[in-house]
Each structure stands twice: as structure tokens, then as C-alpha cells.
Amino acid sequence: MKNKAHNLSKYAFAAGERLLLDANIWLYLFPAPSGQPYAHAAGYSAALKQILSAKAHIALDVLILSEYLNRYCRIEWGALYRTKHPDFKQFRKSNDFKVVGPKASAFAKNILSLCSRYDHPFAGINVGQVLIDFESGAQDTNDGFLIESCRKHGWKFITNDGDFIEGGIEVLTNNPKLIAACP
């Protein structure tokens, strides 16, 4: 079943509305310093201000926080340290990581301050369907788990990821391709 995508720039948030922000959104809002600037970051920043002003409810799933931290550190590693530390795990054990890790952690604490933490409902989701979608190449496993979490908790998912076409959930985005694919 297709998702229903809403144009985030035209969306009116309601008090208590339940939302889950994708890791890519958090990376636009709290970017790795060495990463490329994101042209659409301003739109998602404006949306966060509206979400907070409306007193909507921002949920945080452990998969999102994990993806955010991992991607942030990999952006910094790729931009600054890959030549010196060709292996990412080697980089994590280096003194150079002691510069990156605390910055990523500080941003994660900011994210945590804006959200309510939820346990991932792994035991109660349709893992079989997630695996079928993975086997067919239709969906990344984490994306499937996030869709199932949204379904289980009644969250609307805010993402810029164009892969979120299927799943039967509501998606809020500024990605015109996703909006067009999920009317």
C-alpha cells in the first residue's frame, strides 16, 4: 500500500500530533561540520519551529538516533580522516575520534531534549513483511522497521528520503518526487 505524502511546507501541525523525524532530517538540523551544506535544510528547520510552536509531539526511535550518530561520524571520517584511518572502526578507536564523538554526542543530546523516547516495538511488528520487502529489494530493513513503528504508534513520518513510497503511512516531506509518487 502506498504512503500518503503531504507537502511539509504547506502543512499545519496540530497540538499533540504525533511525529517521527527521520535521521536525514536530524542531519539537516544538526549537521556534521564537514558535510556538504543541504539546500533544503532551511525548509526542515522552519518545519521544526512550527512543530514546536504547535506543541506537536516528536517521538524518537532508537533506530533514528543510531542512524543519525553513525552517519554524522561517517561524514566527518570521510571528509577529514579516511586517508589517515582507512578503516572506520580504526578511526573510532583513534584520538581523532575524540574530536568527532563529543560533537556528535552533543547534537544527540539536543535531539533528545526535543523528543520523547520510545522503545522500538520489534516484538510486535510484522518482521516477516519487512524481510519480504528486503528480499525483493523494495525496502531497506531499517526503513521497513521505521514504517512498522509509525504504523504501530500512529506517527506521521517526516523524511526527505524518496524511498518512502510504500508502507501505508502518512509522510510529511519537502521532496517533490516523494510528494508526486504518493498523492
Secondary structure, DSSP 8 states (H G I E B T S, - for coil): -B-EEEEGGG----TT-EEEE-HHHHHHHS--TTS---TTHHHHHHHHHHHHHHT-EEEEEHHHHHHHHHHHHHHHIIIIITTT-SSHHHHHTSTTHHHHHHHHHHHHHHHHHHSEEE---GGGS-HHHHHHHHHTTSS-HHHHHHHHHHHHHT-EEE---TTTTBSS-EEEES-HHHHHH--
